C-alpha cells in the first residue's frame, strides 16, 4: 500500500474542524470539568473505543469535528501524517460515519507510477490526505473494506465512491461496475456511465445501502471495477464515504413529528374530558 507515512504532531489533531456533522462525546479518560457537566454529555457513540483502538493501532485516523484528540489524548501519538480513515458521528442520528481514503484501499497497480499518481489534497483547512488519479489503465479495480459491526444499529447507510473526472478524461464509454458485498454474502451491484458526467467536480457514485442491525459483524467489501479492456484515463479518487442515508433522516424527523402530534392529541382529549366532567383545568401553555 506504499511507503509508511510519518508521525503527525499531537497539536495538529487537537485543532481539526470537521464537516459540521460531528457531536461531542465523553470517554472514561476525560478528567476536566465538573461531575455535573460530565453527566450532561452524550454517551460515547456505538463501539467508539473499539473503533479508535483498532484504527489507531493499524493506521492513521482523522477524528473529525468536535470528536477531537483532547478528549482521548492517549491515542494521538500514533496519528499518521496522511490519514487513511476519517471517522465522525452524525449529529442527528448519532450514527458512526466513515471515509476510507485511497491509502486504505486496494488499487490494482496503484503503486506503479506508469498507471496512477498520488497527490496531496486538503480535506480541511489544516488537514491533508493523499488522493490518487488514474493516468492510464485497461484494468480498473479498486476495493475497500470496513468492519460492519462499527455501523450504528438501526441506521440505514448509503455507500458511495467520491470521484472526479478531469478535463482530459477519456475511455469511459463502457460503464463502471459498483459492488457492495455484505458479510452474510448478500451482494448489491450496479453500473454507472461516466461518459456524460460533468468534468472537474466531485461526484458521488452510489454503490449501495446497508441497514445496520444488532449482531451484524464481519467485513463488508466495497468495489469499483471495469475489466472490459478499454484504456481509460482521468479518474481522481478521493475515497469511499459511508454515512446515514438522507431518507433515513427524513423518516426520523417524520416519526418525531407523529409522536408530537399524538402527545398533543392526548393532552387535548384529556382537557376536553375534564371540562365535560365539570372540572376546571388550567389551559396548557404552548
DRENPA-3360 file (N, C-alpha, C; in nm, 2 decimals, always signed):
BEGIN
1 = XXXXXXXX = +0.08/-0.12/+0.00/+0.00/+0.00/+0.00/+0.09/+0.13/+0.00 ~ +0.22/+0.11/-0.02/+0.30/+0.23/-0.03/+0.39/+0.24/+0.09 ~ +0.48/+0.34/+0.09/+0.57/+0.37/+0.20/+0.50/+0.41/+0.32 ~ +0.56/+0.37/+0.44/+0.50/+0.40/+0.57/+0.49/+0.55/+0.59 ~ +0.38/+0.61/+0.62/+0.37/+0.76/+0.64/+0.44/+0.79/+0.77 ~ +0.47/+0.92/+0.79/+0.54/+0.97/+0.90/+0.45/+1.00/+1.01 ~ +0.49/+1.02/+1.14/+0.41/+1.05/+1.25/+0.37/+1.20/+1.24 ~ +0.25/+1.22/+1.29/+0.20/+1.36/+1.29/+0.20/+1.42/+1.43;
9 = XXXXXXXX = +0.22/+1.55/+1.43/+0.23/+1.62/+1.56/+0.10/+1.62/+1.64 ~ +0.11/+1.60/+1.77/-0.01/+1.59/+1.85/-0.09/+1.72/+1.85 ~ -0.03/+1.83/+1.84/-0.10/+1.96/+1.85/-0.19/+1.97/+1.73 ~ -0.16/+1.92/+1.61/-0.24/+1.93/+1.49/-0.38/+1.87/+1.51 ~ -0.38/+1.75/+1.57/-0.50/+1.68/+1.59/-0.60/+1.75/+1.67 ~ -0.56/+1.82/+1.77/-0.65/+1.89/+1.86/-0.71/+2.01/+1.81 ~ -0.67/+2.06/+1.69/-0.73/+2.18/+1.63/-0.82/+2.15/+1.50 ~ -0.84/+2.02/+1.47/-0.91/+1.99/+1.35/-1.06/+2.03/+1.36;
17 = XXXXXXXX = -1.11/+2.07/+1.24/-1.25/+2.10/+1.23/-1.32/+2.01/+1.13 ~ -1.43/+1.96/+1.16/-1.50/+1.86/+1.07/-1.59/+1.93/+0.97 ~ -1.69/+1.85/+0.93/-1.78/+1.90/+0.82/-1.92/+1.94/+0.88 ~ -1.92/+1.97/+1.01/-2.05/+2.02/+1.06/-2.14/+1.92/+1.11 ~ -2.11/+1.79/+1.10/-2.20/+1.68/+1.14/-2.14/+1.60/+1.25 ~ -2.05/+1.65/+1.33/-2.00/+1.58/+1.44/-2.06/+1.63/+1.57 ~ -2.06/+1.54/+1.67/-2.11/+1.58/+1.80/-2.00/+1.54/+1.91 ~ -2.00/+1.62/+2.02/-1.91/+1.58/+2.13/-1.94/+1.45/+2.19;
25 = XXXXXXXX = -1.84/+1.38/+2.24/-1.86/+1.26/+2.31/-1.78/+1.26/+2.44 ~ -1.81/+1.18/+2.54/-1.74/+1.17/+2.66/-1.68/+1.03/+2.67 ~ -1.56/+1.02/+2.72/-1.49/+0.89/+2.74/-1.44/+0.88/+2.89 ~ -1.40/+0.76/+2.93/-1.35/+0.75/+3.06/-1.22/+0.82/+3.09 ~ -1.15/+0.86/+2.98/-1.03/+0.93/+3.00/-1.04/+1.07/+3.03 ~ -1.16/+1.13/+3.02/-1.18/+1.27/+3.04/-1.17/+1.30/+3.19 ~ -1.09/+1.41/+3.22/-1.07/+1.44/+3.36/-1.11/+1.59/+3.39 ~ -1.13/+1.67/+3.29/-1.16/+1.81/+3.31/-1.31/+1.83/+3.32;
33 = XXXXXXXX = -1.35/+1.94/+3.39/-1.49/+1.97/+3.41/-1.55/+1.91/+3.53 ~ -1.66/+1.96/+3.58/-1.73/+1.91/+3.70/-1.80/+1.78/+3.67 ~ -1.84/+1.71/+3.77/-1.92/+1.59/+3.75/-2.06/+1.62/+3.69 ~ -2.11/+1.74/+3.73/-2.24/+1.78/+3.67/-2.23/+1.80/+3.52 ~ -2.12/+1.87/+3.48/-2.10/+1.89/+3.34/-2.09/+1.76/+3.26 ~ -2.01/+1.67/+3.32/-1.99/+1.54/+3.26/-2.12/+1.46/+3.24 ~ -2.20/+1.47/+3.34/-2.33/+1.39/+3.34/-2.42/+1.44/+3.23 ~ -2.40/+1.56/+3.18/-2.49/+1.61/+3.07/-2.43/+1.58/+2.93;
41 = XXXXXXXX = -2.31/+1.53/+2.93/-2.26/+1.49/+2.80/-2.32/+1.37/+2.74 ~ -2.32/+1.36/+2.61/-2.38/+1.24/+2.55/-2.29/+1.12/+2.57 ~ -2.34/+1.00/+2.58/-2.26/+0.88/+2.59/-2.17/+0.86/+2.47 ~ -2.07/+0.78/+2.48/-1.98/+0.75/+2.36/-2.07/+0.69/+2.25 ~ -2.03/+0.72/+2.13/-2.10/+0.65/+2.01/-2.08/+0.50/+2.02 ~ -2.16/+0.44/+1.93/-2.16/+0.29/+1.92/-2.01/+0.24/+1.89 ~ -1.97/+0.15/+1.98/-1.84/+0.09/+1.97/-1.72/+0.19/+1.95 ~ -1.74/+0.30/+2.01/-1.64/+0.41/+2.00/-1.50/+0.37/+2.03;
49 = XXXXXXXX = -1.48/+0.31/+2.15/-1.35/+0.27/+2.20/-1.28/+0.17/+2.11 ~ -1.37/+0.07/+2.07/-1.32/-0.03/+1.98/-1.27/+0.02/+1.84 ~ -1.35/+0.12/+1.79/-1.31/+0.18/+1.66/-1.18/+0.25/+1.67 ~ -1.17/+0.33/+1.78/-1.04/+0.41/+1.79/-0.92/+0.32/+1.82 ~ -0.94/+0.22/+1.91/-0.83/+0.13/+1.94/-0.78/+0.06/+1.82 ~ -0.87/+0.01/+1.74/-0.84/-0.07/+1.62/-0.77/+0.01/+1.51 ~ -0.83/+0.13/+1.48/-0.78/+0.21/+1.38/-0.64/+0.27/+1.41 ~ -0.63/+0.31/+1.54/-0.51/+0.38/+1.58/-0.39/+0.28/+1.58;
57 = XXXXXXXX = -0.41/+0.16/+1.61/-0.30/+0.06/+1.61/-0.26/+0.02/+1.47 ~ -0.36/+0.03/+1.38/-0.33/-0.02/+1.24/-0.29/+0.09/+1.15 ~ -0.36/+0.20/+1.16/-0.34/+0.31/+1.06/-0.35/+0.44/+1.13 ~ -0.36/+0.55/+1.05/-0.40/+0.68/+1.10/-0.54/+0.70/+1.09 ~ -0.60/+0.77/+1.18/-0.75/+0.80/+1.17/-0.77/+0.95/+1.20 ~ -0.85/+1.01/+1.11/-0.88/+1.15/+1.12/-1.01/+1.16/+1.21 ~ -1.00/+1.22/+1.33/-1.11/+1.24/+1.42/-1.17/+1.37/+1.39 ~ -1.29/+1.37/+1.33/-1.35/+1.49/+1.27/-1.43/+1.57/+1.37;
65 = XXXXXXXX = -1.44/+1.70/+1.34/-1.53/+1.79/+1.42/-1.49/+1.80/+1.56 ~ -1.60/+1.79/+1.65/-1.57/+1.81/+1.79/-1.52/+1.68/+1.85 ~ -1.51/+1.57/+1.77/-1.46/+1.45/+1.82/-1.31/+1.46/+1.81 ~ -1.25/+1.54/+1.91/-1.11/+1.58/+1.89/-1.02/+1.50/+1.98 ~ -0.89/+1.52/+1.95/-0.78/+1.44/+2.03/-0.78/+1.48/+2.17 ~ -0.82/+1.60/+2.21/-0.81/+1.64/+2.35/-0.90/+1.55/+2.44 ~ -1.01/+1.49/+2.38/-1.09/+1.40/+2.45/-1.03/+1.26/+2.47 ~ -0.94/+1.22/+2.39/-0.88/+1.10/+2.40/-0.73/+1.11/+2.37;
73 = XXXXXXXX = -0.66/+1.19/+2.45/-0.52/+1.23/+2.43/-0.43/+1.11/+2.42 ~ -0.46/+1.00/+2.48/-0.37/+0.88/+2.48/-0.36/+0.82/+2.34 ~ -0.44/+0.86/+2.24/-0.43/+0.80/+2.11/-0.35/+0.88/+2.01 ~ -0.33/+1.01/+2.03/-0.28/+1.09/+1.92/-0.14/+1.07/+1.88 ~ -0.06/+1.01/+1.97/+0.08/+0.98/+1.94/+0.09/+0.89/+1.82 ~ -0.01/+0.81/+1.79/+0.00/+0.72/+1.68/-0.06/+0.77/+1.55 ~ -0.10/+0.89/+1.55/-0.16/+0.95/+1.42/-0.05/+0.96/+1.32 ~ -0.09/+0.93/+1.19/+0.00/+0.94/+1.08/-0.02/+1.08/+1.01;
81 = XXXXXXXX = +0.08/+1.11/+0.93/+0.08/+1.24/+0.87/-0.04/+1.24/+0.76 ~ -0.05/+1.14/+0.69/-0.16/+1.13/+0.59/-0.26/+1.03/+0.63 ~ -0.38/+1.07/+0.64/-0.48/+0.98/+0.71/-0.54/+0.88/+0.61 ~ -0.57/+0.76/+0.66/-0.63/+0.66/+0.59/-0.78/+0.65/+0.61 ~ -0.82/+0.69/+0.72/-0.97/+0.68/+0.76/-1.01/+0.81/+0.83 ~ -1.13/+0.86/+0.79/-1.19/+0.97/+0.87/-1.31/+0.91/+0.94 ~ -1.32/+0.94/+1.07/-1.43/+0.89/+1.15/-1.50/+1.01/+1.22 ~ -1.63/+1.01/+1.21/-1.71/+1.12/+1.28/-1.84/+1.06/+1.32;
89 = XXXXXXXX = -1.92/+1.14/+1.39/-2.05/+1.10/+1.44/-2.15/+1.20/+1.39 ~ -2.26/+1.14/+1.32/-2.36/+1.23/+1.26/-2.44/+1.29/+1.37 ~ -2.47/+1.42/+1.36/-2.53/+1.50/+1.46/-2.68/+1.45/+1.49 ~ -2.75/+1.43/+1.39/-2.90/+1.40/+1.41/-2.92/+1.25/+1.45 ~ -2.85/+1.16/+1.38/-2.87/+1.02/+1.41/-2.78/+0.96/+1.52 ~ -2.67/+1.03/+1.55/-2.56/+0.98/+1.63/-2.51/+0.85/+1.57 ~ -2.52/+0.84/+1.44/-2.46/+0.73/+1.37/-2.32/+0.75/+1.34 ~ -2.23/+0.64/+1.35/-2.09/+0.65/+1.31/-2.09/+0.67/+1.16;
97 = XXXXXXXX = -1.99/+0.75/+1.12/-1.97/+0.78/+0.98/-1.82/+0.75/+0.95 ~ -1.80/+0.71/+0.82/-1.66/+0.68/+0.78/-1.63/+0.72/+0.64 ~ -1.50/+0.76/+0.62/-1.45/+0.79/+0.49/-1.32/+0.71/+0.48 ~ -1.31/+0.62/+0.38/-1.19/+0.55/+0.36/-1.12/+0.61/+0.25 ~ -1.00/+0.67/+0.28/-0.92/+0.74/+0.18/-0.84/+0.64/+0.10 ~ -0.79/+0.68/-0.02/-0.72/+0.59/-0.11/-0.61/+0.50/-0.05 ~ -0.54/+0.55/+0.04/-0.43/+0.47/+0.10/-0.49/+0.36/+0.18 ~ -0.62/+0.36/+0.22/-0.68/+0.25/+0.29/-0.74/+0.15/+0.19;
105 = XXXXXXXX = -0.73/+0.18/+0.06/-0.79/+0.09/-0.04/-0.69/+0.00/-0.11 ~ -0.74/-0.11/-0.17/-0.66/-0.19/-0.26/-0.69/-0.14/-0.40 ~ -0.58/-0.09/-0.47/-0.59/-0.04/-0.61/-0.49/-0.12/-0.69 ~ -0.54/-0.19/-0.79/-0.46/-0.27/-0.88/-0.36/-0.17/-0.95 ~ -0.23/-0.20/-0.94/-0.12/-0.12/-0.99/-0.12/+0.02/-0.93 ~ -0.17/+0.03/-0.81/-0.18/+0.17/-0.75/-0.04/+0.23/-0.72 ~ +0.06/+0.14/-0.70/+0.19/+0.19/-0.67/+0.28/+0.20/-0.79 ~ +0.23/+0.17/-0.91/+0.30/+0.18/-1.03/+0.28/+0.32/-1.09;
113 = XXXXXXXX = +0.38/+0.41/-1.09/+0.37/+0.55/-1.14/+0.33/+0.55/-1.29 ~ +0.34/+0.44/-1.36/+0.30/+0.45/-1.50/+0.15/+0.45/-1.52 ~ +0.08/+0.41/-1.41/-0.07/+0.40/-1.42/-0.14/+0.49/-1.33 ~ -0.08/+0.52/-1.21/-0.15/+0.60/-1.11/-0.05/+0.70/-1.05 ~ -0.10/+0.82/-1.01/-0.02/+0.92/-0.95/-0.09/+0.96/-0.82 ~ -0.01/+0.99/-0.72/-0.06/+1.03/-0.59/-0.04/+1.18/-0.56 ~ -0.14/+1.24/-0.50/-0.14/+1.39/-0.48/-0.19/+1.42/-0.34 ~ -0.13/+1.53/-0.28/-0.19/+1.58/-0.16/-0.31/+1.66/-0.18;
121 = XXXXXXXX = -0.41/+1.64/-0.10/-0.54/+1.70/-0.11/-0.59/+1.75/+0.02 ~ -0.63/+1.88/+0.03/-0.67/+1.93/+0.16/-0.81/+1.88/+0.19 ~ -0.82/+1.81/+0.30/-0.95/+1.76/+0.35/-1.02/+1.87/+0.43 ~ -0.94/+1.94/+0.51/-0.99/+2.06/+0.58/-0.88/+2.17/+0.57 ~ -0.90/+2.28/+0.63/-0.80/+2.39/+0.62/-0.67/+2.35/+0.67 ~ -0.66/+2.26/+0.76/-0.53/+2.22/+0.82/-0.50/+2.07/+0.82 ~ -0.57/+2.00/+0.73/-0.55/+1.85/+0.72/-0.54/+1.81/+0.58 ~ -0.43/+1.74/+0.54/-0.41/+1.69/+0.41/-0.43/+1.54/+0.41;
129 = XXXXXXXX = -0.48/+1.49/+0.30/-0.49/+1.34/+0.27/-0.42/+1.32/+0.14 ~ -0.39/+1.19/+0.11/-0.34/+1.15/-0.02/-0.45/+1.10/-0.10 ~ -0.47/+1.16/-0.22/-0.57/+1.11/-0.32/-0.49/+1.06/-0.43 ~ -0.56/+0.99/-0.52/-0.49/+0.92/-0.63/-0.57/+0.95/-0.76 ~ -0.49/+0.97/-0.87/-0.55/+0.99/-1.00/-0.50/+0.89/-1.10 ~ -0.59/+0.85/-1.19/-0.57/+0.75/-1.29/-0.50/+0.81/-1.41 ~ -0.38/+0.76/-1.45/-0.31/+0.80/-1.57/-0.36/+0.73/-1.69 ~ -0.36/+0.59/-1.68/-0.40/+0.51/-1.80/-0.40/+0.37/-1.76;
137 = XXXXXXXX = -0.51/+0.30/-1.76/-0.52/+0.16/-1.74/-0.63/+0.10/-1.83 ~ -0.62/-0.03/-1.85/-0.73/-0.10/-1.92/-0.80/-0.19/-1.82 ~ -0.74/-0.21/-1.70/-0.80/-0.30/-1.60/-0.81/-0.21/-1.47 ~ -0.94/-0.17/-1.45/-0.96/-0.08/-1.34/-1.02/-0.16/-1.22 ~ -0.96/-0.16/-1.10/-1.00/-0.24/-0.99/-0.97/-0.17/-0.86 ~ -1.07/-0.14/-0.78/-1.05/-0.07/-0.65/-1.14/-0.14/-0.55 ~ -1.08/-0.18/-0.44/-1.16/-0.24/-0.33/-1.13/-0.17/-0.20 ~ -1.23/-0.16/-0.11/-1.22/-0.11/+0.02/-1.30/-0.20/+0.12;
145 = XXXXXXXX = -1.26/-0.21/+0.24/-1.33/-0.29/+0.34/-1.35/-0.21/+0.47 ~ -1.46/-0.25/+0.54/-1.49/-0.19/+0.67/-1.56/-0.29/+0.75 ~ -1.53/-0.29/+0.88/-1.59/-0.38/+0.98/-1.74/-0.34/+1.00 ~ -1.83/-0.42/+0.96/-1.97/-0.38/+0.96/-2.03/-0.36/+1.10 ~ -1.97/-0.42/+1.20/-2.02/-0.40/+1.34/-1.99/-0.26/+1.39 ~ -1.91/-0.19/+1.32/-1.89/-0.05/+1.36/-2.00/+0.05/+1.31 ~ -2.09/+0.00/+1.23/-2.20/+0.08/+1.19/-2.30/+0.08/+1.30 ~ -2.37/+0.19/+1.32/-2.46/+0.21/+1.43/-2.59/+0.14/+1.41;
153 = XXXXXXXX = -2.63/+0.04/+1.49/-2.76/-0.03/+1.47/-2.88/+0.06/+1.46 ~ -2.97/+0.02/+1.37/-3.09/+0.10/+1.35/-3.08/+0.21/+1.24 ~ -2.95/+0.23/+1.19/-2.93/+0.34/+1.10/-2.91/+0.27/+0.96 ~ -2.98/+0.33/+0.86/-2.96/+0.29/+0.72/-2.85/+0.37/+0.66 ~ -2.75/+0.31/+0.60/-2.63/+0.38/+0.55/-2.63/+0.37/+0.40 ~ -2.58/+0.48/+0.34/-2.55/+0.49/+0.20/-2.40/+0.48/+0.17 ~ -2.36/+0.40/+0.08/-2.22/+0.38/+0.05/-2.19/+0.44/-0.09 ~ -2.09/+0.53/-0.10/-2.06/+0.59/-0.23/-1.91/+0.60/-0.25;
161 = XXXXXXXX = -1.87/+0.60/-0.37/-1.73/+0.64/-0.41/-1.74/+0.79/-0.44 ~ -1.64/+0.87/-0.39/-1.63/+1.01/-0.42/-1.51/+1.02/-0.52 ~ -1.55/+1.06/-0.64/-1.45/+1.07/-0.76/-1.47/+1.20/-0.83 ~ -1.37/+1.23/-0.92/-1.38/+1.34/-1.01/-1.32/+1.30/-1.14 ~ -1.38/+1.34/-1.25/-1.33/+1.32/-1.38/-1.25/+1.45/-1.42 ~ -1.13/+1.44/-1.47/-1.05/+1.55/-1.51/-1.10/+1.59/-1.65 ~ -1.06/+1.71/-1.69/-1.09/+1.76/-1.83/-1.03/+1.67/-1.94 ~ -0.92/+1.61/-1.90/-0.85/+1.52/-2.00/-0.90/+1.38/-2.00;
169 = XXXXXXXX = -1.01/+1.35/-1.92/-1.05/+1.21/-1.91/-1.10/+1.16/-2.04 ~ -1.07/+1.03/-2.07/-1.12/+0.96/-2.18/-1.14/+0.81/-2.15 ~ -1.21/+0.74/-2.24/-1.22/+0.59/-2.22/-1.33/+0.55/-2.13 ~ -1.43/+0.63/-2.11/-1.54/+0.60/-2.02/-1.67/+0.57/-2.09 ~ -1.67/+0.52/-2.21/-1.79/+0.49/-2.28/-1.85/+0.36/-2.23 ~ -1.76/+0.27/-2.17/-1.81/+0.15/-2.10/-1.84/+0.18/-1.96 ~ -1.96/+0.15/-1.91/-2.00/+0.18/-1.77/-1.90/+0.11/-1.67 ~ -1.88/+0.17/-1.56/-1.80/+0.11/-1.45/-1.90/+0.03/-1.36;
177 = XXXXXXXX = -1.85/-0.07/-1.29/-1.93/-0.16/-1.21/-1.91/-0.12/-1.06 ~ -2.01/-0.11/-0.98/-2.00/-0.08/-0.84/-2.07/-0.19/-0.76 ~ -2.00/-0.24/-0.66/-2.05/-0.36/-0.59/-2.03/-0.34/-0.44 ~ -2.13/-0.38/-0.36/-2.13/-0.39/-0.22/-2.16/-0.53/-0.17 ~ -2.06/-0.59/-0.11/-2.08/-0.73/-0.06/-2.08/-0.73/+0.09 ~ -2.19/-0.78/+0.15/-2.20/-0.78/+0.30/-2.15/-0.91/+0.35 ~ -2.12/-0.91/+0.48/-2.07/-1.03/+0.55/-2.15/-1.16/+0.53 ~ -2.29/-1.14/+0.52/-2.38/-1.26/+0.51/-2.38/-1.31/+0.36;
185 = XXXXXXXX = -2.30/-1.25/+0.27/-2.30/-1.30/+0.14/-2.39/-1.22/+0.04 ~ -2.47/-1.13/+0.10/-2.56/-1.05/+0.01/-2.48/-0.96/-0.07 ~ -2.51/-0.95/-0.20/-2.44/-0.86/-0.29/-2.53/-0.76/-0.36 ~ -2.49/-0.64/-0.36/-2.56/-0.53/-0.44/-2.47/-0.49/-0.55 ~ -2.52/-0.48/-0.67/-2.43/-0.44/-0.78/-2.51/-0.36/-0.88 ~ -2.44/-0.26/-0.93/-2.50/-0.17/-1.03/-2.39/-0.11/-1.11 ~ -2.42/-0.05/-1.22/-2.32/+0.02/-1.30/-2.35/+0.16/-1.33 ~ -2.25/+0.24/-1.36/-2.26/+0.38/-1.38/-2.19/+0.43/-1.50;
193 = XXXXXXXX = -2.25/+0.50/-1.59/-2.19/+0.55/-1.71/-2.13/+0.69/-1.68 ~ -2.00/+0.69/-1.69/-1.93/+0.82/-1.65/-1.90/+0.91/-1.77 ~ -1.94/+0.86/-1.89/-1.91/+0.93/-2.01/-1.97/+1.07/-2.01 ~ -2.10/+1.08/-1.96/-2.17/+1.20/-1.97/-2.17/+1.28/-1.84 ~ -2.09/+1.23/-1.74/-2.08/+1.30/-1.62/-1.99/+1.43/-1.63 ~ -2.03/+1.54/-1.56/-1.95/+1.66/-1.56/-1.81/+1.64/-1.52 ~ -1.72/+1.72/-1.58/-1.58/+1.72/-1.55/-1.54/+1.82/-1.45 ~ -1.44/+1.80/-1.37/-1.38/+1.90/-1.28/-1.46/+1.92/-1.16;
201 = XXXXXXXX = -1.55/+1.83/-1.12/-1.62/+1.85/-0.99/-1.64/+1.71/-0.93 ~ -1.65/+1.71/-0.79/-1.66/+1.59/-0.72/-1.80/+1.53/-0.74 ~ -1.80/+1.39/-0.77/-1.92/+1.32/-0.79/-1.93/+1.21/-0.69 ~ -2.05/+1.17/-0.66/-2.08/+1.06/-0.57/-2.14/+0.95/-0.65 ~ -2.07/+0.84/-0.66/-2.12/+0.72/-0.73/-2.17/+0.62/-0.63 ~ -2.31/+0.61/-0.63/-2.37/+0.52/-0.53/-2.34/+0.38/-0.55 ~ -2.29/+0.31/-0.45/-2.26/+0.17/-0.45/-2.38/+0.09/-0.40 ~ -2.43/+0.12/-0.29/-2.55/+0.05/-0.23/-2.59/+0.11/-0.10;
209 = XXXXXXXX = -2.67/+0.03/-0.03/-2.72/+0.07/+0.10/-2.71/-0.05/+0.20 ~ -2.70/-0.02/+0.32/-2.70/-0.13/+0.42/-2.77/-0.08/+0.55 ~ -2.86/-0.16/+0.60/-2.93/-0.13/+0.73/-2.85/-0.20/+0.84 ~ -2.79/-0.12/+0.93/-2.71/-0.18/+1.04/-2.80/-0.23/+1.14 ~ -2.77/-0.35/+1.19/-2.86/-0.42/+1.29/-2.77/-0.48/+1.39 ~ -2.83/-0.50/+1.51/-2.75/-0.57/+1.62/-2.71/-0.70/+1.58 ~ -2.59/-0.74/+1.61/-2.53/-0.87/+1.57/-2.47/-0.87/+1.43 ~ -2.48/-0.76/+1.36/-2.41/-0.76/+1.23/-2.26/-0.75/+1.25;
217 = XXXXXXXX = -2.18/-0.84/+1.19/-2.04/-0.83/+1.21/-1.97/-0.90/+1.09 ~ -1.84/-0.87/+1.08/-1.77/-0.91/+0.96/-1.74/-0.80/+0.87 ~ -1.64/-0.81/+0.78/-1.61/-0.71/+0.69/-1.71/-0.70/+0.57 ~ -1.74/-0.58/+0.54/-1.82/-0.56/+0.41/-1.72/-0.50/+0.31 ~ -1.74/-0.54/+0.19/-1.64/-0.50/+0.08/-1.71/-0.41/-0.02 ~ -1.64/-0.30/-0.05/-1.69/-0.20/-0.15/-1.60/-0.20/-0.27 ~ -1.65/-0.21/-0.39/-1.57/-0.22/-0.51/-1.61/-0.13/-0.62 ~ -1.51/-0.09/-0.70/-1.54/-0.02/-0.83/-1.44/-0.08/-0.93;
225 = XXXXXXXX = -1.50/-0.13/-1.04/-1.41/-0.20/-1.13/-1.47/-0.20/-1.27 ~ -1.38/-0.22/-1.37/-1.42/-0.23/-1.51/-1.30/-0.31/-1.58 ~ -1.34/-0.42/-1.63/-1.24/-0.51/-1.69/-1.25/-0.53/-1.84 ~ -1.32/-0.43/-1.91/-1.36/-0.45/-2.05/-1.24/-0.44/-2.15 ~ -1.13/-0.39/-2.10/-1.01/-0.38/-2.19/-0.99/-0.25/-2.26 ~ -1.09/-0.16/-2.24/-1.07/-0.03/-2.30/-0.98/+0.06/-2.21 ~ -0.88/+0.12/-2.27/-0.79/+0.21/-2.19/-0.87/+0.33/-2.15 ~ -0.84/+0.37/-2.03/-0.92/+0.49/-1.97/-0.82/+0.57/-1.89;
233 = XXXXXXXX = -0.86/+0.70/-1.87/-0.77/+0.80/-1.81/-0.86/+0.90/-1.74 ~ -0.80/+0.97/-1.64/-0.86/+1.09/-1.58/-0.96/+1.07/-1.47 ~ -0.95/+0.97/-1.39/-1.04/+0.95/-1.28/-0.96/+0.98/-1.15 ~ -1.01/+1.07/-1.08/-0.95/+1.11/-0.95/-1.03/+1.05/-0.84 ~ -0.96/+0.98/-0.75/-1.03/+0.90/-0.64/-1.00/+0.97/-0.51 ~ -1.11/+1.02/-0.44/-1.10/+1.07/-0.30/-1.12/+0.97/-0.20 ~ -1.21/+0.87/-0.22/-1.23/+0.77/-0.13/-1.37/+0.71/-0.13 ~ -1.40/+0.63/-0.02/-1.54/+0.57/-0.01/-1.60/+0.63/+0.12;
241 = XXXXXXXX = -1.72/+0.69/+0.10/-1.79/+0.75/+0.21/-1.91/+0.66/+0.25 ~ -1.92/+0.64/+0.38/-2.03/+0.56/+0.44/-2.10/+0.64/+0.55 ~ -2.22/+0.69/+0.51/-2.29/+0.78/+0.60/-2.44/+0.75/+0.60 ~ -2.51/+0.80/+0.71/-2.66/+0.77/+0.71/-2.73/+0.83/+0.59 ~ -2.82/+0.75/+0.54/-2.90/+0.79/+0.42/-2.99/+0.90/+0.45 ~ -3.01/+1.00/+0.35/-3.09/+1.11/+0.38/-3.23/+1.08/+0.41 ~ -3.29/+0.98/+0.34/-3.43/+0.94/+0.36/-3.45/+0.88/+0.50 ~ -3.34/+0.82/+0.56/-3.34/+0.78/+0.69/-3.36/+0.89/+0.79;
249 = XXXXXXXX = -3.29/+1.00/+0.76/-3.30/+1.12/+0.84/-3.44/+1.18/+0.83 ~ -3.50/+1.19/+0.71/-3.63/+1.24/+0.69/-3.73/+1.15/+0.77 ~ -3.71/+1.02/+0.76/-3.80/+0.93/+0.83/-3.80/+0.95/+0.98 ~ -3.68/+0.98/+1.04/-3.67/+1.00/+1.18/-3.75/+1.13/+1.22 ~ -3.73/+1.24/+1.14/-3.80/+1.36/+1.17/-3.95/+1.35/+1.16 ~ -4.00/+1.26/+1.06/-4.14/+1.24/+1.04/-4.19/+1.16/+1.16 ~ -4.12/+1.07/+1.21/-4.16/+0.99/+1.33/-4.17/+1.08/+1.45 ~ -4.07/+1.17/+1.47/-4.08/+1.26/+1.58/-4.20/+1.35/+1.57;
257 = XXXXXXXX = -4.23/+1.40/+1.45/-4.35/+1.48/+1.43/-4.48/+1.41/+1.46 ~ -4.48/+1.28/+1.42/-4.60/+1.20/+1.45/-4.62/+1.18/+1.60 ~ -4.51/+1.15/+1.67/-4.51/+1.14/+1.82/-4.56/+1.26/+1.88 ~ -4.51/+1.38/+1.84/-4.56/+1.51/+1.89/-4.70/+1.53/+1.87 ~ -4.75/+1.49/+1.75/-4.90/+1.51/+1.72/-4.98/+1.42/+1.81 ~ -4.94/+1.30/+1.84/-5.01/+1.20/+1.92/-5.02/+1.26/+2.06 ~ -4.90/+1.30/+2.12/-4.90/+1.36/+2.25/-4.99/+1.48/+2.26 ~ -4.99/+1.57/+2.16/-5.07/+1.68/+2.16/-5.22/+1.64/+2.16;
265 = XXXXXXXX = -5.25/+1.54/+2.08/-5.39/+1.50/+2.07/-5.44/+1.44/+2.21 ~ -5.36/+1.36/+2.27/-5.39/+1.30/+2.40/-5.41/+1.41/+2.50 ~ -5.33/+1.51/+2.51/-5.34/+1.62/+2.60/-5.47/+1.70/+2.58 ~ -5.51/+1.73/+2.46/-5.63/+1.80/+2.43/-5.75/+1.71/+2.46 ~ -5.74/+1.58/+2.44/-5.86/+1.49/+2.48/-5.88/+1.49/+2.63 ~ -5.77/+1.49/+2.70/-5.78/+1.49/+2.85/-5.85/+1.62/+2.90 ~ -5.81/+1.73/+2.84/-5.86/+1.86/+2.88/-6.01/+1.87/+2.85 ~ -6.05/+1.82/+2.73/-6.19/+1.82/+2.70/-6.27/+1.73/+2.79;
273 = XXXXXXXX = -6.22/+1.62/+2.83/-6.28/+1.52/+2.92/-6.30/+1.58/+3.06 ~ -6.20/+1.66/+3.10/-6.21/+1.72/+3.23/-6.31/+1.83/+3.24 ~ -6.32/+1.91/+3.13/-6.42/+2.01/+3.12/-6.56/+1.95/+3.11 ~ -6.58/+1.84/+3.04/-6.71/+1.78/+3.03/-6.76/+1.73/+3.17 ~ -6.66/+1.69/+3.25/-6.69/+1.64/+3.39/-6.71/+1.75/+3.49 ~ -6.70/+1.87/+3.44/-6.72/+1.99/+3.53/-6.60/+2.02/+3.61 ~ -6.48/+1.98/+3.57/-6.36/+2.01/+3.64/-6.29/+2.12/+3.57 ~ -6.26/+2.22/+3.64/-6.19/+2.34/+3.58/-6.04/+2.30/+3.57;
281 = XXXXXX = -5.99/+2.32/+3.45/-5.85/+2.29/+3.43/-5.78/+2.41/+3.39 ~ -5.65/+2.42/+3.42/-5.57/+2.53/+3.37/-5.53/+2.51/+3.23 ~ -5.55/+2.61/+3.14/-5.51/+2.59/+3.00/-5.37/+2.56/+2.99 ~ -5.34/+2.47/+2.89/-5.19/+2.44/+2.87/-5.12/+2.55/+2.80 ~ -5.00/+2.57/+2.84/-4.92/+2.68/+2.78/-4.84/+2.62/+2.67 ~ -4.85/+2.68/+2.55/-4.78/+2.64/+2.43/-4.67/+2.73/+2.40;
% end
